[in-house]
């Protein structure tokens, strides 16, 4: 129940609760939602309340929003090594809930909401499962990063940069790479950028670290000095091992089900 209660408390920010059905604004339609439970790789329980977007009408507009490519991450780490810049990574807390939703839906709260069961709630933030959640989040990020003075890279729009100077006062670029709720900063003065980002999002407590062996996007970047040259190798061991485990697990199920024979 700890994971359940934590999720219910977290998503309260996404709701505006009118007193009755008469207070629901025109144009809003009813949506549904449900709770999903899972067990993470470290065996901690995870609960997520998900909007049933498959039951809501589509606007007909594209809702696609990509993420930063792994090639961009590798180039950024190379750039950091060449220019002697610091690298930090972090995790944004409840990233989608930071963004307002473009959809007009309300729900009738179910038993998972405890004493609020039966009450009406207008959905005001981008919730997991919504048809346009990714697009809403991307537009929120785009507007705020532009307002902070960052530019989006034409080669990869999820790479953001601004002009700065290094410790020798030489002009450089500083970068922020965004992969939904994961970010990577390449900077001469990372605390300044972190402060700016925390004005938009909320970083998970203890998640902002220099990725020296810390997990980032399924791999573990770490700082090394090879022949007096600073570099950032990218170790995918954890990602590869988990991929093999998933393959063997699917194969085992098929063998036990009689779909595969040797």
N, C-alpha and C positions, 0 to 999 in steps of 0.2 A: 504493500500500500504506500510505501514511502515514495516510490517512483511515480505512482498514480497521483498522489497529492501534490508532488512537486510540479508535475506537468499541468495540472489544473490551476495551480497558483501562477505558473509562468504565463499561461495564455489569457489570463484575465485582462491583460492590457489590450487584447485584440477585440474586446467586446464593449459595446455601449448598451446598457440595459434600460429600455423604456419601461414605463410603469404598466402599460397594457398594449394590446394589439392595435388600439386606436392611435397610438403614438408612433407607429412605424411609418416612416416617410413614404410618399408615393414612389413607385418604381422599384421597390424592394420586393424580392421573391424569397420564398422559403428554401433553405438548403438543409442538408443533413450532415452528420459527422459521426465519427466513431473513434474509439480508443484502440491503439495497436500496442501490444506488449512484445518486448524482445529481450534477449540476453546478449550483452556485448561480449567482445572477445576476452575481456578481463573478468567475465562472469558477474558483472553488475547488471541489475535490472534497468530497463529503459522503457518508458511509456511515452507515447506520442498521440495527441488528439489530432485527427486528420479530417479535414473537410472532404465530403464526398463529391469531389468535383466532377466525377463521371456522371452524376445525376443532374448537373446544372447545365443550362443552355450555353452554347458557345457564341461568342460575339462575332466569330468569323475572321477575326484578326489574328496574326501570328503571335504566339506567346513564347516563342523560342528565346532563350537566353543562355549563351554558352559559358564556359569557364576558361581560365588561363591554361594554356597548353604546357605540357611538361618541357617542351623545347624552350619555351620562354623562361621557365624556371632555371634550366641549365645555363642559358645565356646570361641570366641575371647573376647567377653564382660566379660565372666566369668574369663578368664585369666587376663584381665585388673583389675578386682575387687580384685582378689586374690593377685596380685603382686603390686597393687597400681600404675598402669600405667595410663597415660592420653589416652583419646580416642578422635579422630578427624574424621570428615567425610567431604567430599567435592564432587564437581561435576566438571568433566573434560569438558572443552569447545570444542564442535565439535570433539568428540573423534575419530571417524572414519577417519576424515580428517587429523589426525596426521600420519596415516599409508600410505605408498606407495601401489599402487595396483599391483597385479600380472597379471591382465587382460590387454589386448592390444586393447583398443577401442578408437574411436574418435566420436565426435558428431558434428552436424551442429547446431549452437546455434539458438534457436527459439525466438519468439517475447518477451518472458519473460526476455530476456537479453538486452532489449532496443536497444541501438545503435550498439551493437555487433551482432545483428540479421543477420544470414546468414554466419557468420564467422565459420571457423573450429576450433575445440578445442580437443587436445589430453587429455584424462583423465589420470592423473598421481597419484591421491590419491584414497583411498578407499571411494567410494560414497555409500550412502544408496541405497539399491535396487540391488546392484551388486551381482552376484552369489557367489563370494568369499570374500565379504567384511568382514565377521566375521573372516574367517581364516586369511586374510591379517592383520587385526587388532590384532588378537591374536599373530601372529608371530612377529609383531612389538613390542608388549608389552613384549613378552618372551625374545627377543634379548636384549632389553634395560634394563629390570630388571636384567637379568643375568650380563650384563655389569656393573651395579651399585653394584653388589656383593650380590644380593638377591638369594635365592633358592626357587624353587617352591615346595610346599608341595605335597607329594605323595598321600595323602588321598584326597586332593582337590587342583588341579593345579592352581586355581585362588587365593590361599592363598600364599603370598610371605613372607619370613622371613630372618632375618640375626641375627647373634649373637651380643650382646651388654652387657652393665652393667647397673644396676639400680643405684639409688642415694647413695646406701650403697656399691657400687662397687661389687655387687653380680651378677654373670653371668645370663643373661636372654635372651630371644628372643624378637625381635620387629617384628611386623607384618603389612603388607599392604594387604587388601582384595579388590579385584577388581570385580565390577559388571558392565561391559561395561564402562559406563561413570561415575559411582559412585564409590568412594573409601572410605575405612575405615582404619584408622591408629591406631594401639595400640603400644604406644611407651613411653619411658622414656624421650625422647627428640624429640618430633614431628616436631619442626621447621627444624631440620636437614633433616629428611625424606621428608618433604614438599618441601624443597629446591631442593633435588635430583629429586623428581617427576616433579617439575616445569621445570626441565631441559629437560624432555621428552614431557610433556603435558603442556597445559595452563589451570589452574583452573579458573572456572567462578568467576568473581569478587564478593566477599562477601559470597561465598558458603562454604568456609572452616571454620567450627565451631566445637565446642564441642557439640555433639548431645544431648543436654539436652532438650528434647522435640521437637527437629527438625525432620522433616520427613526424613526417610532413608529407601529405599526399601519398601515403602508402610506402614511403621510402625514408631513409635516414641520412640526410646530408650531414657532413661533419667536416670540421676544419683540420687541414693537415699542411705540413710544410715539407715539400719534396724538392730536394736539391736547392734549398734556400728560396724556394718559390712557394708562396702561400696559395692554397687551392681549396676547393670545396668538392670533394668526391660525393657522389650520390649513390648510396647503397640501397638497392631494391630487395635485399634478402627477405625482409618481412613480407613484402608484397608478393614475391615469387612463391615463398613457402605457403602463404595463405591461398594463392591461386591453385597450387598443387593439391592442397587439402580439399578445396572445393571440388576439383575435378575428380579426385578419388572418392569423395563422398557421393557425388552423383553417380559415378560408376558402380559403387557398392550397392546403391539403391536399385539400380537397373539389374545388377546380377541377382540380388535377392528377389526381385520381382520377376525374374525369368526372361527379361528382355535381352540379356547378353549371355552368351554361352561360350565356353572355351573347349 
